[in-house]
């Protein structure tokens, strides 16, 4: 994972609404339709689209489009790589 992606993930996870959206996607057994997001609450479609784009750009989710609809998938390997790098950067070196 390069520095750019690491920073993009940190920025994406810093937003509470994005974190909530990512948590819902991760908890789903199958790809989650956009309309199934509960974390979206009373937010405009444009705002949801903005958050989804940020998560996709950071590499945290996949988005498969079917016409006007989209299914959101969690990229577990990316999150695991991010967590590993974060832990390594915070651990004191011997």
N, CA, C and O atoms as a CHARMM CRD file, in Angstrom:
* protein
*
  376
    1    1 UNK  N      0.85100  -1.17300   0.00000 PROA 1      0.00000
    2    1 UNK  CA     0.00000   0.00000   0.00000 PROA 1      0.00000
    3    1 UNK  C      0.89600   1.23500   0.00000 PROA 1      0.00000
    4    1 UNK  O      1.77500   1.37600   0.85000 PROA 1      0.00000
    5    2 UNK  N      0.66400   2.12400  -0.95800 PROA 2      0.00000
    6    2 UNK  CA     1.49700   3.32400  -1.03700 PROA 2      0.00000
    7    2 UNK  C      0.96400   4.41600  -0.10200 PROA 2      0.00000
    8    2 UNK  O     -0.13500   4.31000   0.44300 PROA 2      0.00000
    9    3 UNK  N      1.76600   5.45500   0.06500 PROA 3      0.00000
   10    3 UNK  CA     1.41400   6.54900   0.97400 PROA 3      0.00000
   11    3 UNK  C      0.11700   7.24200   0.56900 PROA 3      0.00000
   12    3 UNK  O     -0.67500   7.64400   1.42200 PROA 3      0.00000
   13    4 UNK  N     -0.08900   7.37500  -0.71900 PROA 4      0.00000
   14    4 UNK  CA    -1.29800   8.05500  -1.21100 PROA 4      0.00000
   15    4 UNK  C     -2.56800   7.30300  -0.81200 PROA 4      0.00000
   16    4 UNK  O     -3.52300   7.90700  -0.32300 PROA 4      0.00000
   17    5 UNK  N     -2.57800   5.99600  -1.02000 PROA 5      0.00000
   18    5 UNK  CA    -3.76000   5.21200  -0.66000 PROA 5      0.00000
   19    5 UNK  C     -3.93800   5.18500   0.85600 PROA 5      0.00000
   20    5 UNK  O     -5.06400   5.25400   1.34900 PROA 5      0.00000
   21    6 UNK  N     -2.84700   5.08600   1.58900 PROA 6      0.00000
   22    6 UNK  CA    -2.92200   5.08600   3.04400 PROA 6      0.00000
   23    6 UNK  C     -3.59100   6.36800   3.54100 PROA 6      0.00000
   24    6 UNK  O     -4.46000   6.32200   4.41100 PROA 6      0.00000
   25    7 UNK  N     -3.18600   7.50100   2.98900 PROA 7      0.00000
   26    7 UNK  CA    -3.76200   8.79400   3.37900 PROA 7      0.00000
   27    7 UNK  C     -5.22400   8.89700   2.95300 PROA 7      0.00000
   28    7 UNK  O     -6.04600   9.43900   3.69100 PROA 7      0.00000
   29    8 UNK  N     -5.55500   8.38100   1.76900 PROA 8      0.00000
   30    8 UNK  CA    -6.94100   8.42900   1.28700 PROA 8      0.00000
   31    8 UNK  C     -7.86200   7.60400   2.18400 PROA 8      0.00000
   32    8 UNK  O     -8.99300   8.00600   2.45900 PROA 8      0.00000
   33    9 UNK  N     -7.37700   6.46200   2.63400 PROA 9      0.00000
   34    9 UNK  CA    -8.17400   5.62300   3.53300 PROA 9      0.00000
   35    9 UNK  C     -8.37000   6.32700   4.87100 PROA 9      0.00000
   36    9 UNK  O     -9.47800   6.34900   5.40700 PROA 9      0.00000
   37   10 UNK  N     -7.30500   6.89900   5.40800 PROA 10     0.00000
   38   10 UNK  CA    -7.40700   7.61400   6.68600 PROA 10     0.00000
   39   10 UNK  C     -8.42300   8.75100   6.57900 PROA 10     0.00000
   40   10 UNK  O     -9.23800   8.94900   7.48000 PROA 10     0.00000
   41   11 UNK  N     -8.36900   9.48100   5.49500 PROA 11     0.00000
   42   11 UNK  CA    -9.30300  10.59400   5.29000 PROA 11     0.00000
   43   11 UNK  C    -10.73900  10.08400   5.16300 PROA 11     0.00000
   44   11 UNK  O    -11.66200  10.66400   5.73500 PROA 11     0.00000
   45   12 UNK  N    -10.92000   9.00200   4.41400 PROA 12     0.00000
   46   12 UNK  CA   -12.26600   8.44800   4.23300 PROA 12     0.00000
   47   12 UNK  C    -12.84100   7.95800   5.56000 PROA 12     0.00000
   48   12 UNK  O    -14.02100   8.16900   5.84000 PROA 12     0.00000
   49   13 UNK  N    -12.02300   7.31400   6.36900 PROA 13     0.00000
   50   13 UNK  CA   -12.49500   6.77200   7.64200 PROA 13     0.00000
   51   13 UNK  C    -12.70200   7.84500   8.70800 PROA 13     0.00000
   52   13 UNK  O    -13.37500   7.59700   9.70800 PROA 13     0.00000
   53   14 UNK  N    -12.14000   9.02000   8.50900 PROA 14     0.00000
   54   14 UNK  CA   -12.26900  10.10100   9.49200 PROA 14     0.00000
   55   14 UNK  C    -13.67000  10.69100   9.52300 PROA 14     0.00000
   56   14 UNK  O    -14.06200  11.30200  10.51700 PROA 14     0.00000
   57   15 UNK  N    -14.42300  10.51800   8.45200 PROA 15     0.00000
   58   15 UNK  CA   -15.78600  11.05700   8.39700 PROA 15     0.00000
   59   15 UNK  C    -16.75400  10.05300   9.03700 PROA 15     0.00000
   60   15 UNK  O    -16.83300   8.91300   8.57800 PROA 15     0.00000
   61   16 UNK  N    -17.48300  10.44200  10.07500 PROA 16     0.00000
   62   16 UNK  CA   -18.38400   9.50200  10.76300 PROA 16     0.00000
   63   16 UNK  C    -19.44100   8.88100   9.84900 PROA 16     0.00000
   64   16 UNK  O    -19.76500   7.70200   9.99200 PROA 16     0.00000
   65   17 UNK  N    -19.97000   9.65000   8.92600 PROA 17     0.00000
   66   17 UNK  CA   -20.99900   9.10300   8.02800 PROA 17     0.00000
   67   17 UNK  C    -20.38800   8.06000   7.10200 PROA 17     0.00000
   68   17 UNK  O    -20.99600   7.01800   6.85900 PROA 17     0.00000
   69   18 UNK  N    -19.19100   8.32900   6.58300 PROA 18     0.00000
   70   18 UNK  CA   -18.52700   7.34100   5.72200 PROA 18     0.00000
   71   18 UNK  C    -18.19300   6.08200   6.49800 PROA 18     0.00000
   72   18 UNK  O    -18.34000   4.96900   5.99200 PROA 18     0.00000
   73   19 UNK  N    -17.74500   6.26700   7.72700 PROA 19     0.00000
   74   19 UNK  CA   -17.44300   5.10000   8.56300 PROA 19     0.00000
   75   19 UNK  C    -18.70600   4.26000   8.77400 PROA 19     0.00000
   76   19 UNK  O    -18.65200   3.03100   8.72700 PROA 19     0.00000
   77   20 UNK  N    -19.83200   4.92100   9.00500 PROA 20     0.00000
   78   20 UNK  CA   -21.09900   4.20300   9.17100 PROA 20     0.00000
   79   20 UNK  C    -21.50000   3.45600   7.91800 PROA 20     0.00000
   80   20 UNK  O    -21.95200   2.31300   7.98600 PROA 20     0.00000
   81   21 UNK  N    -21.33800   4.09700   6.77900 PROA 21     0.00000
   82   21 UNK  CA   -21.65900   3.45000   5.50000 PROA 21     0.00000
   83   21 UNK  C    -20.76200   2.23900   5.29600 PROA 21     0.00000
   84   21 UNK  O    -21.23800   1.16800   4.91800 PROA 21     0.00000
   85   22 UNK  N    -19.46000   2.40300   5.54400 PROA 22     0.00000
   86   22 UNK  CA   -18.51800   1.29500   5.38000 PROA 22     0.00000
   87   22 UNK  C    -18.85400   0.14400   6.32600 PROA 22     0.00000
   88   22 UNK  O    -18.76200  -1.02100   5.93900 PROA 22     0.00000
   89   23 UNK  N    -19.23700   0.45600   7.54500 PROA 23     0.00000
   90   23 UNK  CA   -19.60300  -0.58100   8.52200 PROA 23     0.00000
   91   23 UNK  C    -20.79900  -1.38900   8.03700 PROA 23     0.00000
   92   23 UNK  O    -20.82600  -2.61200   8.17600 PROA 23     0.00000
   93   24 UNK  N    -21.78000  -0.70900   7.47400 PROA 24     0.00000
   94   24 UNK  CA   -22.95300  -1.42000   6.94700 PROA 24     0.00000
   95   24 UNK  C    -22.58800  -2.32600   5.78300 PROA 24     0.00000
   96   24 UNK  O    -23.05200  -3.46400   5.69700 PROA 24     0.00000
   97   25 UNK  N    -21.75400  -1.81100   4.89200 PROA 25     0.00000
   98   25 UNK  CA   -21.34200  -2.60800   3.73100 PROA 25     0.00000
   99   25 UNK  C    -20.55900  -3.83100   4.19600 PROA 25     0.00000
  100   25 UNK  O    -20.75200  -4.92800   3.67100 PROA 25     0.00000
  101   26 UNK  N    -19.67700  -3.64900   5.17800 PROA 26     0.00000
  102   26 UNK  CA   -18.86300  -4.75200   5.69800 PROA 26     0.00000
  103   26 UNK  C    -19.71800  -5.80600   6.39600 PROA 26     0.00000
  104   26 UNK  O    -19.39400  -6.99300   6.35500 PROA 26     0.00000
  105   27 UNK  N    -20.80400  -5.38400   7.03400 PROA 27     0.00000
  106   27 UNK  CA   -21.65500  -6.32000   7.77100 PROA 27     0.00000
  107   27 UNK  C    -22.56400  -7.13900   6.86300 PROA 27     0.00000
  108   27 UNK  O    -23.08700  -8.17300   7.27800 PROA 27     0.00000
  109   28 UNK  N    -22.75300  -6.69000   5.64100 PROA 28     0.00000
  110   28 UNK  CA   -23.64800  -7.39500   4.71400 PROA 28     0.00000
  111   28 UNK  C    -22.98000  -8.66300   4.19300 PROA 28     0.00000
  112   28 UNK  O    -21.79500  -8.66300   3.86300 PROA 28     0.00000
  113   29 UNK  N    -23.75600  -9.74500   4.12500 PROA 29     0.00000
  114   29 UNK  CA   -23.23000 -11.01100   3.62800 PROA 29     0.00000
  115   29 UNK  C    -22.97800 -10.96800   2.12200 PROA 29     0.00000
  116   29 UNK  O    -22.06200 -11.61900   1.62100 PROA 29     0.00000
  117   30 UNK  N    -23.78100 -10.21100   1.42000 PROA 30     0.00000
  118   30 UNK  CA   -23.67900 -10.07300  -0.03900 PROA 30     0.00000
  119   30 UNK  C    -23.50700  -8.60400  -0.37600 PROA 30     0.00000
  120   30 UNK  O    -23.68600  -7.74400   0.48700 PROA 30     0.00000
  121   31 UNK  N    -23.15600  -8.30200  -1.63900 PROA 31     0.00000
  122   31 UNK  CA   -23.08900  -6.88600  -2.01400 PROA 31     0.00000
  123   31 UNK  C    -24.38500  -6.16800  -1.65000 PROA 31     0.00000
  124   31 UNK  O    -25.48000  -6.69000  -1.85900 PROA 31     0.00000
  125   32 UNK  N    -24.24400  -4.98100  -1.11000 PROA 32     0.00000
  126   32 UNK  CA   -25.38000  -4.22300  -0.59000 PROA 32     0.00000
  127   32 UNK  C    -25.85400  -3.21000  -1.63500 PROA 32     0.00000
  128   32 UNK  O    -25.05800  -2.41500  -2.13500 PROA 32     0.00000
  129   33 UNK  N    -27.15800  -3.23700  -1.96600 PROA 33     0.00000
  130   33 UNK  CA   -27.66600  -2.20500  -2.87500 PROA 33     0.00000
  131   33 UNK  C    -27.58800  -0.83600  -2.19600 PROA 33     0.00000
  132   33 UNK  O    -27.78800  -0.72900  -0.98600 PROA 33     0.00000
  133   34 UNK  N    -27.30300   0.19500  -2.96300 PROA 34     0.00000
  134   34 UNK  CA   -27.22100   1.55700  -2.40800 PROA 34     0.00000
  135   34 UNK  C    -28.48000   1.90600  -1.63200 PROA 34     0.00000
  136   34 UNK  O    -28.41000   2.53300  -0.57500 PROA 34     0.00000
  137   35 UNK  N    -29.61900   1.50600  -2.14900 PROA 35     0.00000
  138   35 UNK  CA   -30.88200   1.85500  -1.49600 PROA 35     0.00000
  139   35 UNK  C    -31.04400   1.15300  -0.15200 PROA 35     0.00000
  140   35 UNK  O    -31.93900   1.50100   0.61900 PROA 35     0.00000
  141   36 UNK  N    -30.19700   0.17400   0.13900 PROA 36     0.00000
  142   36 UNK  CA   -30.27500  -0.55000   1.39800 PROA 36     0.00000
  143   36 UNK  C    -29.46400   0.06500   2.52500 PROA 36     0.00000
  144   36 UNK  O    -29.45200  -0.46700   3.63500 PROA 36     0.00000
  145   37 UNK  N    -28.78700   1.17100   2.26300 PROA 37     0.00000
  146   37 UNK  CA   -27.96700   1.81100   3.29600 PROA 37     0.00000
  147   37 UNK  C    -28.83900   2.48500   4.34400 PROA 37     0.00000
  148   37 UNK  O    -29.61700   3.38400   4.02400 PROA 37     0.00000
  149   38 UNK  N    -28.71300   2.05800   5.58600 PROA 38     0.00000
  150   38 UNK  CA   -29.43700   2.68300   6.69000 PROA 38     0.00000
  151   38 UNK  C    -28.69700   3.91600   7.20300 PROA 38     0.00000
  152   38 UNK  O    -29.32600   4.86000   7.68300 PROA 38     0.00000
  153   39 UNK  N    -27.36200   3.91700   7.10500 PROA 39     0.00000
  154   39 UNK  CA   -26.55500   5.03100   7.60600 PROA 39     0.00000
  155   39 UNK  C    -26.81100   6.30800   6.81100 PROA 39     0.00000
  156   39 UNK  O    -26.47900   7.40600   7.25800 PROA 39     0.00000
  157   40 UNK  N    -27.40400   6.15300   5.62600 PROA 40     0.00000
  158   40 UNK  CA   -27.68300   7.32100   4.79400 PROA 40     0.00000
  159   40 UNK  C    -28.66700   8.25700   5.47400 PROA 40     0.00000
  160   40 UNK  O    -28.56600   9.47700   5.34000 PROA 40     0.00000
  161   41 UNK  N    -29.61700   7.68900   6.20200 PROA 41     0.00000
  162   41 UNK  CA   -30.59200   8.50700   6.91900 PROA 41     0.00000
  163   41 UNK  C    -31.29100   9.49100   6.01000 PROA 41     0.00000
  164   41 UNK  O    -31.66500   9.15400   4.88600 PROA 41     0.00000
  165   42 UNK  N    -31.46400  10.68300   6.48500 PROA 42     0.00000
  166   42 UNK  CA   -32.17500  11.71700   5.72000 PROA 42     0.00000
  167   42 UNK  C    -31.16800  12.59200   4.98000 PROA 42     0.00000
  168   42 UNK  O    -31.14600  13.81000   5.15200 PROA 42     0.00000
  169   43 UNK  N    -30.34000  11.96300   4.16200 PROA 43     0.00000
  170   43 UNK  CA   -29.31000  12.66600   3.42100 PROA 43     0.00000
  171   43 UNK  C    -29.65200  12.58300   1.93800 PROA 43     0.00000
  172   43 UNK  O    -30.21500  11.59100   1.47700 PROA 43     0.00000
  173   44 UNK  N    -29.31400  13.60800   1.21400 PROA 44     0.00000
  174   44 UNK  CA   -29.62600  13.63100  -0.21500 PROA 44     0.00000
  175   44 UNK  C    -28.84300  12.56100  -0.96900 PROA 44     0.00000
  176   44 UNK  O    -27.79300  12.10300  -0.51900 PROA 44     0.00000
  177   45 UNK  N    -29.37100  12.18000  -2.11200 PROA 45     0.00000
  178   45 UNK  CA   -28.70700  11.18700  -2.95700 PROA 45     0.00000
  179   45 UNK  C    -27.33200  11.68300  -3.38900 PROA 45     0.00000
  180   45 UNK  O    -26.39400  10.89500  -3.50700 PROA 45     0.00000
  181   46 UNK  N    -27.21100  12.97200  -3.62100 PROA 46     0.00000
  182   46 UNK  CA   -25.92300  13.53400  -4.02600 PROA 46     0.00000
  183   46 UNK  C    -24.87900  13.38200  -2.91500 PROA 46     0.00000
  184   46 UNK  O    -23.71200  13.09900  -3.18900 PROA 46     0.00000
  185   47 UNK  N    -25.29800  13.56900  -1.67600 PROA 47     0.00000
  186   47 UNK  CA   -24.37500  13.42700  -0.54800 PROA 47     0.00000
  187   47 UNK  C    -23.94300  11.97600  -0.39600 PROA 47     0.00000
  188   47 UNK  O    -22.76500  11.69800  -0.17500 PROA 47     0.00000
  189   48 UNK  N    -24.88900  11.05000  -0.51400 PROA 48     0.00000
  190   48 UNK  CA   -24.55600   9.62100  -0.44100 PROA 48     0.00000
  191   48 UNK  C    -23.59000   9.26300  -1.56400 PROA 48     0.00000
  192   48 UNK  O    -22.60800   8.55300  -1.34400 PROA 48     0.00000
  193   49 UNK  N    -23.86700   9.75100  -2.75400 PROA 49     0.00000
  194   49 UNK  CA   -23.00300   9.49200  -3.89700 PROA 49     0.00000
  195   49 UNK  C    -21.58700   9.99900  -3.62500 PROA 49     0.00000
  196   49 UNK  O    -20.61000   9.32800  -3.95700 PROA 49     0.00000
  197   50 UNK  N    -21.48100  11.16100  -3.03300 PROA 50     0.00000
  198   50 UNK  CA   -20.17400  11.74000  -2.68700 PROA 50     0.00000
  199   50 UNK  C    -19.42000  10.83200  -1.71500 PROA 50     0.00000
  200   50 UNK  O    -18.23000  10.58200  -1.90700 PROA 50     0.00000
  201   51 UNK  N    -20.08600  10.34200  -0.68700 PROA 51     0.00000
  202   51 UNK  CA   -19.44800   9.47500   0.30200 PROA 51     0.00000
  203   51 UNK  C    -19.04700   8.13900  -0.31400 PROA 51     0.00000
  204   51 UNK  O    -17.96300   7.62700  -0.03700 PROA 51     0.00000
  205   52 UNK  N    -19.90300   7.58300  -1.13400 PROA 52     0.00000
  206   52 UNK  CA   -19.59500   6.30700  -1.78600 PROA 52     0.00000
  207   52 UNK  C    -18.39100   6.47100  -2.71100 PROA 52     0.00000
  208   52 UNK  O    -17.52100   5.60100  -2.75900 PROA 52     0.00000
  209   53 UNK  N    -18.33900   7.57100  -3.43500 PROA 53     0.00000
  210   53 UNK  CA   -17.20800   7.82900  -4.33200 PROA 53     0.00000
  211   53 UNK  C    -15.90100   7.93000  -3.53200 PROA 53     0.00000
  212   53 UNK  O    -14.87000   7.41200  -3.96200 PROA 53     0.00000
  213   54 UNK  N    -15.94100   8.59100  -2.37800 PROA 54     0.00000
  214   54 UNK  CA   -14.74100   8.70500  -1.54500 PROA 54     0.00000
  215   54 UNK  C    -14.28600   7.33500  -1.05300 PROA 54     0.00000
  216   54 UNK  O    -13.08700   7.05500  -1.03400 PROA 54     0.00000
  217   55 UNK  N    -15.22100   6.48000  -0.65700 PROA 55     0.00000
  218   55 UNK  CA   -14.88000   5.12800  -0.19400 PROA 55     0.00000
  219   55 UNK  C    -14.33400   4.28900  -1.34100 PROA 55     0.00000
  220   55 UNK  O    -13.39800   3.51000  -1.15800 PROA 55     0.00000
  221   56 UNK  N    -14.91700   4.45000  -2.51700 PROA 56     0.00000
  222   56 UNK  CA   -14.45100   3.70800  -3.69300 PROA 56     0.00000
  223   56 UNK  C    -13.05900   4.18400  -4.11000 PROA 56     0.00000
  224   56 UNK  O    -12.18800   3.36400  -4.40100 PROA 56     0.00000
  225   57 UNK  N    -12.84300   5.49000  -4.14100 PROA 57     0.00000
  226   57 UNK  CA   -11.54500   6.05400  -4.52200 PROA 57     0.00000
  227   57 UNK  C    -10.44600   5.61000  -3.56100 PROA 57     0.00000
  228   57 UNK  O     -9.31000   5.37500  -3.97500 PROA 57     0.00000
  229   58 UNK  N    -10.78400   5.49600  -2.28600 PROA 58     0.00000
  230   58 UNK  CA    -9.81200   5.04500  -1.28800 PROA 58     0.00000
  231   58 UNK  C     -9.54200   3.54600  -1.39800 PROA 58     0.00000
  232   58 UNK  O     -8.60100   3.03900  -0.78800 PROA 58     0.00000
  233   59 UNK  N    -10.36000   2.83700  -2.17100 PROA 59     0.00000
  234   59 UNK  CA   -10.16100   1.39700  -2.34500 PROA 59     0.00000
  235   59 UNK  C    -10.82900   0.54900  -1.28400 PROA 59     0.00000
  236   59 UNK  O    -10.54900  -0.64500  -1.17700 PROA 59     0.00000
  237   60 UNK  N    -11.72000   1.15800  -0.48900 PROA 60     0.00000
  238   60 UNK  CA   -12.37700   0.43400   0.60200 PROA 60     0.00000
  239   60 UNK  C    -13.58100  -0.37600   0.14800 PROA 60     0.00000
  240   60 UNK  O    -13.95300  -1.35700   0.79300 PROA 60     0.00000
  241   61 UNK  N    -14.19600   0.03100  -0.96700 PROA 61     0.00000
  242   61 UNK  CA   -15.36000  -0.68100  -1.47200 PROA 61     0.00000
  243   61 UNK  C    -15.26600  -0.83900  -2.98400 PROA 61     0.00000
  244   61 UNK  O    -14.51600  -0.13300  -3.65800 PROA 61     0.00000
  245   62 UNK  N    -16.04000  -1.77700  -3.49100 PROA 62     0.00000
  246   62 UNK  CA   -16.23800  -1.90100  -4.93300 PROA 62     0.00000
  247   62 UNK  C    -17.65500  -1.45200  -5.22700 PROA 62     0.00000
  248   62 UNK  O    -18.55500  -1.61900  -4.40400 PROA 62     0.00000
  249   63 UNK  N    -17.84400  -0.89100  -6.38800 PROA 63     0.00000
  250   63 UNK  CA   -19.16700  -0.46100  -6.80900 PROA 63     0.00000
  251   63 UNK  C    -19.43800  -1.09400  -8.17000 PROA 63     0.00000
  252   63 UNK  O    -18.72800  -0.84500  -9.14400 PROA 63     0.00000
  253   64 UNK  N    -20.49200  -1.92700  -8.21300 PROA 64     0.00000
  254   64 UNK  CA   -20.90200  -2.55000  -9.46600 PROA 64     0.00000
  255   64 UNK  C    -22.21200  -1.90300  -9.86300 PROA 64     0.00000
  256   64 UNK  O    -23.21100  -1.99200  -9.14800 PROA 64     0.00000
  257   65 UNK  N    -22.19200  -1.25200 -11.01200 PROA 65     0.00000
  258   65 UNK  CA   -23.37400  -0.51400 -11.46200 PROA 65     0.00000
  259   65 UNK  C    -24.22100  -1.36700 -12.39700 PROA 65     0.00000
  260   65 UNK  O    -23.71700  -2.09000 -13.25600 PROA 65     0.00000
  261   66 UNK  N    -25.52400  -1.25300 -12.19300 PROA 66     0.00000
  262   66 UNK  CA   -26.52000  -1.90300 -13.03900 PROA 66     0.00000
  263   66 UNK  C    -27.49700  -0.81000 -13.46100 PROA 66     0.00000
  264   66 UNK  O    -28.52400  -0.60200 -12.81500 PROA 66     0.00000
  265   67 UNK  N    -27.17700  -0.12500 -14.53200 PROA 67     0.00000
  266   67 UNK  CA   -28.00600   1.00200 -14.94400 PROA 67     0.00000
  267   67 UNK  C    -27.93500   2.10400 -13.90000 PROA 67     0.00000
  268   67 UNK  O    -26.85300   2.60100 -13.58800 PROA 67     0.00000
  269   68 UNK  N    -29.08300   2.48400 -13.36200 PROA 68     0.00000
  270   68 UNK  CA   -29.13600   3.54100 -12.34400 PROA 68     0.00000
  271   68 UNK  C    -28.85600   3.01500 -10.93300 PROA 68     0.00000
  272   68 UNK  O    -28.72300   3.79500  -9.98900 PROA 68     0.00000
  273   69 UNK  N    -28.76800   1.72000 -10.80000 PROA 69     0.00000
  274   69 UNK  CA   -28.58400   1.11000  -9.48700 PROA 69     0.00000
  275   69 UNK  C    -27.14300   0.64600  -9.29400 PROA 69     0.00000
  276   69 UNK  O    -26.41300   0.42800 -10.26100 PROA 69     0.00000
  277   70 UNK  N    -26.75100   0.50100  -8.04700 PROA 70     0.00000
  278   70 UNK  CA   -25.38200   0.06900  -7.74800 PROA 70     0.00000
  279   70 UNK  C    -25.38500  -0.87400  -6.55700 PROA 70     0.00000
  280   70 UNK  O    -26.19300  -0.74300  -5.63700 PROA 70     0.00000
  281   71 UNK  N    -24.46400  -1.82500  -6.59600 PROA 71     0.00000
  282   71 UNK  CA   -24.23700  -2.73500  -5.47400 PROA 71     0.00000
  283   71 UNK  C    -22.86500  -2.43600  -4.90900 PROA 71     0.00000
  284   71 UNK  O    -21.90000  -2.25400  -5.65000 PROA 71     0.00000
  285   72 UNK  N    -22.78800  -2.38600  -3.59100 PROA 72     0.00000
  286   72 UNK  CA   -21.56700  -2.00500  -2.89700 PROA 72     0.00000
  287   72 UNK  C    -20.95600  -3.21500  -2.20200 PROA 72     0.00000
  288   72 UNK  O    -21.63400  -3.91700  -1.45200 PROA 72     0.00000
  289   73 UNK  N    -19.68100  -3.45300  -2.45400 PROA 73     0.00000
  290   73 UNK  CA   -18.98500  -4.58000  -1.84000 PROA 73     0.00000
  291   73 UNK  C    -17.81700  -4.10500  -0.98600 PROA 73     0.00000
  292   73 UNK  O    -17.16400  -3.11400  -1.31300 PROA 73     0.00000
  293   74 UNK  N    -17.56100  -4.80200   0.09000 PROA 74     0.00000
  294   74 UNK  CA   -16.48800  -4.46600   1.03000 PROA 74     0.00000
  295   74 UNK  C    -15.18400  -5.09600   0.57000 PROA 74     0.00000
  296   74 UNK  O    -15.16400  -6.27600   0.21800 PROA 74     0.00000
  297   75 UNK  N    -14.10600  -4.34200   0.56600 PROA 75     0.00000
  298   75 UNK  CA   -12.78800  -4.84500   0.17300 PROA 75     0.00000
  299   75 UNK  C    -11.97800  -5.11800   1.44300 PROA 75     0.00000
  300   75 UNK  O    -11.17200  -4.29700   1.88000 PROA 75     0.00000
  301   76 UNK  N    -12.21400  -6.26600   2.00300 PROA 76     0.00000
  302   76 UNK  CA   -11.59700  -6.66300   3.27300 PROA 76     0.00000
  303   76 UNK  C    -10.06900  -6.64300   3.20200 PROA 76     0.00000
  304   76 UNK  O     -9.41200  -6.20700   4.14800 PROA 76     0.00000
  305   77 UNK  N     -9.50600  -7.10500   2.10400 PROA 77     0.00000
  306   77 UNK  CA    -8.04400  -7.16800   1.99200 PROA 77     0.00000
  307   77 UNK  C     -7.42100  -5.76500   2.08600 PROA 77     0.00000
  308   77 UNK  O     -6.34200  -5.60000   2.65600 PROA 77     0.00000
  309   78 UNK  N     -8.09200  -4.77500   1.53400 PROA 78     0.00000
  310   78 UNK  CA    -7.58700  -3.40300   1.60100 PROA 78     0.00000
  311   78 UNK  C     -7.59900  -2.90400   3.03900 PROA 78     0.00000
  312   78 UNK  O     -6.64000  -2.28500   3.49900 PROA 78     0.00000
  313   79 UNK  N     -8.68300  -3.17500   3.74000 PROA 79     0.00000
  314   79 UNK  CA    -8.78700  -2.73400   5.14000 PROA 79     0.00000
  315   79 UNK  C     -7.74800  -3.45600   5.99400 PROA 79     0.00000
  316   79 UNK  O     -7.14000  -2.84800   6.87600 PROA 79     0.00000
  317   80 UNK  N     -7.54100  -4.73600   5.74000 PROA 80     0.00000
  318   80 UNK  CA    -6.53300  -5.48200   6.49700 PROA 80     0.00000
  319   80 UNK  C     -5.12900  -4.93200   6.23900 PROA 80     0.00000
  320   80 UNK  O     -4.32800  -4.81900   7.16800 PROA 80     0.00000
  321   81 UNK  N     -4.82700  -4.59000   4.98700 PROA 81     0.00000
  322   81 UNK  CA    -3.51500  -4.01700   4.66000 PROA 81     0.00000
  323   81 UNK  C     -3.34600  -2.65400   5.32900 PROA 81     0.00000
  324   81 UNK  O     -2.26300  -2.32400   5.81100 PROA 81     0.00000
  325   82 UNK  N     -4.41500  -1.86700   5.35600 PROA 82     0.00000
  326   82 UNK  CA    -4.36500  -0.55900   6.01600 PROA 82     0.00000
  327   82 UNK  C     -4.11200  -0.72900   7.51200 PROA 82     0.00000
  328   82 UNK  O     -3.26700  -0.04200   8.08500 PROA 82     0.00000
  329   83 UNK  N     -4.84000  -1.63800   8.13600 PROA 83     0.00000
  330   83 UNK  CA    -4.67800  -1.86200   9.57500 PROA 83     0.00000
  331   83 UNK  C     -3.26900  -2.36300   9.90400 PROA 83     0.00000
  332   83 UNK  O     -2.68900  -1.97700  10.91900 PROA 83     0.00000
  333   84 UNK  N     -2.73200  -3.21200   9.05400 PROA 84     0.00000
  334   84 UNK  CA    -1.38100  -3.72100   9.27500 PROA 84     0.00000
  335   84 UNK  C     -0.37000  -2.57600   9.20100 PROA 84     0.00000
  336   84 UNK  O      0.50400  -2.45800  10.06000 PROA 84     0.00000
  337   85 UNK  N     -0.49000  -1.74000   8.18100 PROA 85     0.00000
  338   85 UNK  CA     0.44500  -0.62100   8.04700 PROA 85     0.00000
  339   85 UNK  C      0.27900   0.37000   9.19500 PROA 85     0.00000
  340   85 UNK  O      1.26800   0.89600   9.70400 PROA 85     0.00000
  341   86 UNK  N     -0.94600   0.62600   9.60400 PROA 86     0.00000
  342   86 UNK  CA    -1.19600   1.53200  10.71700 PROA 86     0.00000
  343   86 UNK  C     -0.54900   0.99700  11.99200 PROA 86     0.00000
  344   86 UNK  O      0.10400   1.74400  12.72100 PROA 86     0.00000
  345   87 UNK  N     -0.73100  -0.29200  12.26000 PROA 87     0.00000
  346   87 UNK  CA    -0.13600  -0.89400  13.45800 PROA 87     0.00000
  347   87 UNK  C      1.37900  -0.82100  13.40600 PROA 87     0.00000
  348   87 UNK  O      2.01900  -0.53100  14.41800 PROA 87     0.00000
  349   88 UNK  N      1.96700  -1.08100  12.23600 PROA 88     0.00000
  350   88 UNK  CA     3.42200  -1.02800  12.09900 PROA 88     0.00000
  351   88 UNK  C      3.94300   0.38100  12.32300 PROA 88     0.00000
  352   88 UNK  O      5.01900   0.56900  12.89000 PROA 88     0.00000
  353   89 UNK  N      3.17900   1.36800  11.87700 PROA 89     0.00000
  354   89 UNK  CA     3.64800   2.75000  12.01800 PROA 89     0.00000
  355   89 UNK  C      3.53200   3.25300  13.44900 PROA 89     0.00000
  356   89 UNK  O      4.21600   4.20500  13.82400 PROA 89     0.00000
  357   90 UNK  N      2.68500   2.63600  14.24500 PROA 90     0.00000
  358   90 UNK  CA     2.48200   3.08400  15.63200 PROA 90     0.00000
  359   90 UNK  C      3.30700   2.30300  16.64400 PROA 90     0.00000
  360   90 UNK  O      3.47600   2.73900  17.78300 PROA 90     0.00000
  361   91 UNK  N      3.81500   1.16300  16.23700 PROA 91     0.00000
  362   91 UNK  CA     4.58800   0.32800  17.15300 PROA 91     0.00000
  363   91 UNK  C      6.01300   0.86800  17.27300 PROA 91     0.00000
  364   91 UNK  O      6.63300   1.20000  16.26200 PROA 91     0.00000
  365   92 UNK  N      6.53200   0.95800  18.48200 PROA 92     0.00000
  366   92 UNK  CA     7.93000   1.40500  18.63800 PROA 92     0.00000
  367   92 UNK  C      8.89100   0.37500  18.06200 PROA 92     0.00000
  368   92 UNK  O      8.69200  -0.83400  18.18600 PROA 92     0.00000
  369   93 UNK  N      9.91800   0.88200  17.44000 PROA 93     0.00000
  370   93 UNK  CA    10.92900  -0.01600  16.85700 PROA 93     0.00000
  371   93 UNK  C     11.96000  -0.34500  17.91000 PROA 93     0.00000
  372   93 UNK  O     12.37100   0.50900  18.69600 PROA 93     0.00000
  373   94 UNK  N     12.37300  -1.60600  17.91200 PROA 94     0.00000
  374   94 UNK  CA    13.35600  -2.05500  18.89800 PROA 94     0.00000
  375   94 UNK  C     14.76800  -1.74900  18.46900 PROA 94     0.00000
  376   94 UNK  O     15.71400  -2.06400  19.19100 PROA 94     0.00000
